[in-house]
Amino acid sequence: MQLRSPRRRFPLLACFLTACLLLPLVGCADSTDSENPALFSYYGSVQAQKIANAYPYRSAYSQEEQNTAAYLYNLLVDMGYQPEVQSFTAAEDSGYSGSSQNLIVTVPGTGFYRTEDVEAREKALEEQNWLLSLMNRIEEKVSGTESTGSLTPTPTPSPTPQLTVSGDQSAVQDSLEDLTVYHRTMIMAARYDTPVSADQAADYPDYNGISDNASGVAALLTLLNNLREQPVAYDLQIVFMGACNDQSRGAAVYLSSLDDATLSVLDGAFILRSIYGGDKLYAHAGHNSLNEGQKYAMRRKLYDAVNASLEGDLNSEIGVSLMTNQGSYSVTLEDGGESYIYREFTLEDGDYQPFDNAGIPVVFMEAGQYDVPSADEVSDSAQNELEATGGQIKGTDYDATWKLMSLYDADQLRFRINAAAYIMLTCADTPVDDYTAVSAADAAAVSTEAEASTGTAAQPADSTPESEPDPSVTAE
């Protein structure tokens, strides 16, 4: 597909810097001794630049947003996935008009065993092996082939399992193949539209939305690229959301489409926005974690994300640490009422809010600067160059590739995208306490159906109009 050129000419510095960032992919990947070379991939950063530079003013319901959706759809198909197109229109009272679409990729996971089933299997196997060993020792004693040593066994476990086979065969299989496999779901989503429209181009001449939210979209693409080779336990719903600058319209439409069966096995939603342009990479839980008795349950996936960053040693590997807001002051939510210590959640608006309001555990990832003495001073960046915008990057002319490359390290785009993808990939294989992840090897042996589930490409959709691209989604 032919990508459209931007509508204005970048300054010479912009062209030079953009070329510098794109060039390494053409040659070769970084040479590194890392055990996780995916952390150094250029795939995501190149995709972010392609989207930002080709469709800079992809505002809600605009033609450039439609073109972005078409590009993403075709890219996903080329990757081996079959995305569902979920079309919708602007709400009557929104002040917008037109249509948009979400692109939904379903990636089946290997599933989970119940931890109690695994523990019961292991206990039964241990008891049986002890009994088989005892019987073999008795047989050796009777036949006179006993080796030197005591016949006194370890006290018999209770209850003693009944043997159904003789000899040294195992009555309790030493694999987990016949245990029931349970499937749980996680959502991972990012908006692809921008807050700046083509009508505002004169006021935002350098703008291309590389951070908000080409970077978040690129992290999802990187995740999907990795999933082709690395199965995970969770069934994933990966959603590229349209028209989210219209009060998170795409997020609300997608959420409303989930049936009770999906919601009953939904363990959380990772929502990404503007992970590039900001001083640090943060993750937040939702406001539903402030409800009495709900803190751990609603922040469990947030803690899993932080653990993934720490255990993956991302700071040493690529200089990225996933932070949480650790403010030590009290804040009051918009609806007033009780005050809360400002920790591990944000007061920023975002596409996490529809999920948060629905009582779903959320992990909202963004770049920003929360190491400030008051909530009023939270911004994207504390750098002096952004004084004119109050430290904001989202929705300003500083959300431009060449400007952010001059403001931050040249590798920040690449490493932030790869870090976010790594964290999501790790969390997609991290079960809650009641479950144990099914390994790819176990899943392949369970049944033909489970064997199909080990593939990471989405299962082909029925050939219905819903699974075909929207006729209005046509790239120029």
N, C-alpha and C positions, 0 to 999 in steps of 0.2 A: 504494500500500500504506500502510495506517495504521501509523504508528510508535507504539510503546508509550511512555508517559511513564515517567520514572525512578520508582523506588519510594519515594523520599524527597524532601523539599523541600530545594532548595538554599537557603542563606542569601541574603538580599536582594542582597548583593554578587555572589554567583554569578550570579543571574539577570541583573543589570545588565551584568556583564562579558560573559556569554555573548551577550546581545542586542547588545552593541556589536560583537562580532566577526562575528555573523551578518548584521547590518543592511546592511553595505556591498554584499553580493551582491544584495540586493533592489533597491537603488538603481542603482548602476552600478559599473563597474570603476575601479581607480585611473587617474587621468590621468598618463601618464608619457611621457617622450621616449625610453624604452628601445627598442632595436631588437628586443628579445625581450619583448613584452608578456605572454607566458605566465608569465614569472617573477613577475608581479604578480597572477595569477589567484586568485580566492577559491574556486575549485571544490574543490580538495583539502581546504582547511581546513574548509569547510562539511561535506563528507562525513565528515571525521574526527569532527566534533562530533555529527553525526547518529548515527553508529555508537556513539560513547561515551555519549551521553546517553540513547539509546533502549535500549541493551543493555549496561549498565555491568558486570555480573557475568557475562560470557560465558566462563566457565571451561570447560575441556576436557570434552566430552561432555554439557554442560548444555543445558537448553532454550534459554537465551539464546544459546548458541553456535549452536544450530540456527537460531534466528531471525536471527542475524547472517548466516549462510550464505544463508538465503532472501533476505534483503535484498540481499546482494551479487549473488546470481544474477540476481534481477530487474533490478537496476541495470545489470548487464553486458548483459543482453538488450536493455534499453532503449537502450543505447549502440550496439547493432548487432552485438554479439558473440554467439557461441554457446558458452558455457562447458561443458566436460566436468565432470561430477560424479564424483569418485573417492571412493566410500564405503569406510570401514574401521571396525574395532572396536578397543577397547582390548586390549592384550596381556594375557594371562592373569596374568602375574606383575607387572603394573604398579601394582597397587593401585587402578586405575580400572576402571570398567565403563561400557558404553554404546557408542554409535557417533558418528562424526564424519565429516567429508568435506573433501577438497580441491576447490577450484574451479580448473580449468586452462583458460586461454585461449591458443590457438595463433594467433600472428600471423605469417603468411608474410612474409619479407623479399624484397628485390629481388635478393639474392645477391651473389656476388663473381666477378671474373675473376682468374685467376692473374696475378700481376704480370709474370712472365716472358713470358706471352702478349701482354700489353699492350705491353711494351717491344719485343718482336719485331715487333708490328704497326707501332708507331711508327717503328722502324728501317727496315722495309721500305717504308713510305710515304715516309719521307725520301729513301731511295735512289731510289725510283721518280720522285719529283718532281724530283730532280736530273737523272735521265736524260731525263725528258720535257722539262725546260728545255734540256738540251743539244741534243736533237733539234730543238727549235723554233729554236734559234740556228743550227744547221746549215742548216735549211730556209730561214731568212731569208738566210743567206750565199749559198746557191745561187740563190735567186730574186732577189737584189739588193735585198731589202727590209730588209737588216740595219741596225740602228741603230748609231750610233757607239759603239765600245767594243771591248774585247778578246774574242776568241772562246775564250781560254784558260780551260778549266773548272777547278773544284776537282778535285783528284785523285779518280779514280773509286773509290767504295767497293767493297769486296770482301766477299762475292760480288755481282756485278751482277745484279739481278733480271731475269727474262725478261718482256718485255711480251707481253700476250695480246690487247691491243686497240690500236688506232691513234688518232692524233689527240691531243686534249688530255684524253681520258677517263682515268680512273684504274683501273689493273689491280688495285691493292690499295685496297679501300674505305677511306674515311677515317672510318668509324664502327666501333664495336666489336660491332655487332649479331650477327655470326656467330661470335664467340668463345664458347667453352664457359662456361656460368654454373655456378658451384659454390655450394652452400648450406651455411652453417654455422649453428650454433644457440647461443643463450645463454638461460640461465634467470634470471628475476627474480622473487623470491618474498618473502612476508611472512606471518607468523602473524596470525590474527585473534582468537584466544582470549586470555584473561587469566589471570594467576596467582591472582586473587582470585575466590572463588565467592560465590554469593548467601548461603550459610550464614555467611559472614564479614561480612555487611553491617553488623552492629552495631558491629564493630570497625573498619570502614572506611566510615564514613558518607558521606564526600565522594568516594570513589573512583569513577572511571569508565573508567580505562585509556585516556585520551586519548593518552598518549605510548606506552604499551606495550599494544597496538600499533596503535591506531587511526591513528596518524600514519604508520606504515609502510604500512598498507593503503591509506591515502589517497594516498600517493606512487605506488603502483601504479595506482590509479584515475586519477590525474592523467596518468601516463604513457600509459595506454590512451586517455584523452581526447585527448591530443596526437597519438597514432598514427593517429587517424582522418583527420588532415589531413597528416601528415608521414611518408611511408614511410621505412623504414630498411633497411639491407643484411642484417642478421642475421635469421634465423627466430627468433622469440621464443616461449618458453614462460613465460607469466606465471601464477604460482601463488599462490592465496590458501590458506594452509595451516591446517588445523584441528588441535586437540589437540596443539599443539607444547609446551604446558606439561607434557605427559606425555612427558618426555625426547625432545622433537622428533619425536614420533610421526608427525605429518603429513608432515614433511620426509623421514623415513626411508621411509614408504610410497610417497611420490611417486618418490623416487630409485630404489627397487626396481622400479618399473614401467617404467623407461626401458630400451629394448632396445639391443642392441649397435650397431645402425645409428645411433641417436640419439647414443649415447655417443661414437661414432667421430668425430662432427663437432661435439662440444660443446666450446666454447672457454672457458666459465666460467659462474659462478653469482653473481648479485648477491643478497644476503640482507639485508633491512632489518628492524631492530627498534628501537623507541623512539628515533626520530630527533628528537623534540621536546624532551623533558624532560632537559636536560643542558647544560653550559656551552658545549660546542663540538660541531661535527659531525665525526665521525671515520669513516675507512674503514680496514679491516684486511685483510691477506692471511691465508691459512690457515697452519697449522703445517706443511703439506706443503711450504711454501716454504723451510723450514729444512733440508730434505734436501739433501745434497751435490749441487751442480750444478743445482739446481732453482730457485734464487732468482728469476732473471729470468723464466723460463717461468711460474712460479706467481704472480708478482707483476705480470706485464705488464698485466693488466686493472686492477689497483690503480693503477698509474702512469697508465693511460689515464683513470681516473676523476679523479685529481688534476689531470691536464692539462686535462680538460674544465672543471673548476672554475676553473682559472687562465685558460684561453683564453676562457671565457665571461665573465670578469671579474665573477664572482658577488659577490665582496667589495664592489666598488664599486657594483654594480647593486642588491643587496639585503642587503648586510652579512653574507653567509654565505661562509665559506671551508671547504673540505673539508680537514681535517687528517689527518695520520698520526701515530701514536704514535712519538715520537722519544726514548724513554727511553735513558739512557746507562749503565744499570746491567745487571748480569747477572741472569738468572732461569733457573730450572729448571722444565721442564714437569712435569705431574702424575706422569708415569711415571718421573720421576727421570732420572738419567744426565747427559748433557752439558748444560752451561750455554750460554745464548745471550744476546746483547745484545738488550734488550727494545725492538725497533724494528719498526714496520709490521705487527705482529700483536698479538693480545690473548690474555690468559689467561681472559677471560670465557667462560662457556658461551653457546651460541647455536645457532640452527638452521643455521648454516654448517657445523657439525661433521660431520654425515653426509656432506656433499659434500666437505669437507676430507679426511675419512678415506678417501673413495673416490678420492682423487688428482685431484680437479677443482679448477682455479684458482677461488678464491672472492674476492669483495669483500664484506666484512661491514660494513654501515653502521649506526652507532649514535651517540647523543649521549652525551657523557661528559666526564670531566676526567682526562687522562693527563699533564698537566704537573705531576707530583709527583715527589718524590725516591725513592720506592720503590713496587714493585708493590702492596704492601699498602695503599697510600694512594689507589690508583685508585678513583674513585667516579663517580657521575653529575654531582655538582656540589660545588664548594668553598664555596658560599654559606652564610653563617652561619645563615640560616633553617632549613637542613637538618641542623643539628648533631645534633638528636635522632635522626635516622635514619642518621647516619654518612655523610651526603651522598648517600644513595640516594633515588631517585624511583620506579624500577620496583618494583612489589610493595608500595608503601607508600601511605598515604592522601594523600600529596602528588601522586600520579598522578591529578589531578583538574583539570578545565578551569579553574575559577576560581582555584585555588591557583597553577597554573603561569602563568596570565595575570598574576597579581599578582607573581610571582617574576621573570618575564622580560618583555621587550618584547612589547607586544600583537601585533606582527606576526611573532613568532618562529615560531609554528605554521605560518602561511601560507608564509613564506619558506623554512623548512626543508623542507617538503613539496615546494615548487616547485623548490628547488635539487636535491633528490634525484631528482626526475623528470627535470629537465634533464640531469643527469649521466648517468642511465641511458639517456636518449634519445640523447645524444651518443655514448656508448660502444656503443650498438647500431648505430651507423653507422661505427664505427672498426675497420677490418680489422687483422689481424695482418700482419707484414711480407710474407708470401708472396702476399697477396691485395690486390686493388683493388676497392673497393665499386662495384657497378653503380648508376648513377644511375637515378632514377625514369624519366627520358626514355628511356634505353637499354632498361630493363626492359620498358617499354610496347611497344617495337618488336621485341623478340626473337621472341615467339610469342604465341599466344592464351593459353597457359598462363602465360607470364611476365607477360602483361598482367594476368591475374587476380591475380598475386602482388603487384602494386603496391598493391592495396587493402589497407587496414590492419585491416579487420574480419576476424575469424576466419572461415575457410571453414565453411559449414554442416556440422554433423556428421551422420552417418547417423542415421536415425530408429530407433535401437536403444535398449533400456532404459538403456545406459550413458550416452547423451547427454541423457537426460531428468532433471529434478531428482528427487532422492531423495524418495519420498513422505513421509518423516519430516521433511523440511525445509519447514516451513510457518510463515510469519511470523504473529504474532498481530495 
